[in-house]
Amino acid sequence: MDGTSPVFACVSCGSDASQDSDPIYLTLYLPGKEPQEIALQLDGACAARLRIPITENGDRLPDRGGLVRGPSPSIPAWDALGLAPE
């Protein structure tokens, strides 16, 4: 490998998601913190593994007017959450 990573790499598995991009946009409302807007760049398989349990077990809450509505921010999602792989 040449040391470069794909521009549209899945943040879950690291595979190239340029042909199978399925991002998930969300806003985290953690107690005592400002809302955090996150855009997860995922491939189709990883997006499904995350989306299915959310839709089956989660409760839809009203939109609180978050701003993320497009491409991923410049900070990777895992870094923004402090969960970057080591």
SVG drawing of the C-alpha trace seen along z (x, -y; Angstrom):
<svg xmlns="http://www.w3.org/2000/svg" viewBox="-41 -25 45 30">
<polyline fill="none" stroke="black" stroke-width="0.4" points="0.0,0.0 1.3,-3.5 0.5,-5.0 -2.6,-7.0 -6.1,-6.3 -9.3,-6.7 -11.0,-10.1 -14.3,-8.4 -13.1,-5.8 -15.7,-4.2 -15.0,-5.4 -16.1,-2.0 -14.2,0.5 -11.8,-1.7 -12.8,-0.3 -13.1,-2.6 -16.7,-4.0 -16.4,-6.2 -18.7,-3.8 -20.9,-2.7 -21.2,-5.8 -24.0,-5.8 -23.4,-8.6 -25.4,-9.0 -25.9,-12.5 -26.8,-13.0 -26.7,-15.4 -25.6,-14.2 -27.2,-15.8 -25.0,-14.7 -25.9,-15.9 -24.1,-19.1 -22.5,-19.6 -23.3,-21.6 -24.9,-19.7 -22.4,-18.0 -23.2,-17.6 -21.6,-14.5 -21.5,-13.2 -20.4,-9.5 -19.0,-8.6 -19.9,-4.9 -20.2,-2.2 -23.5,-0.6 -22.9,2.5 -21.6,0.6 -24.4,-2.0 -27.0,0.8 -25.3,2.4 -25.7,-1.0 -29.0,-2.1 -31.0,1.2 -30.7,1.4 -31.3,-2.4 -34.6,-2.2 -35.7,1.0 -34.9,-0.1 -34.7,-3.9 -37.3,-6.6 -37.5,-9.3 -37.1,-12.7 -38.1,-16.1 -35.5,-17.9 -33.8,-20.5 -32.6,-22.5 -29.1,-21.0 -26.9,-22.5 -25.3,-19.4 -27.1,-18.7 -24.3,-17.9 -20.8,-16.4 -18.7,-15.3 -17.0,-18.1 -13.2,-18.4 -12.8,-16.7 -13.3,-12.9 -16.3,-11.8 -14.4,-9.5 -11.9,-12.3 -14.7,-14.7 -16.1,-12.2 -12.7,-11.5 -12.9,-7.9 -10.2,-7.8 -8.7,-4.4 -5.1,-4.1"/>
</svg>
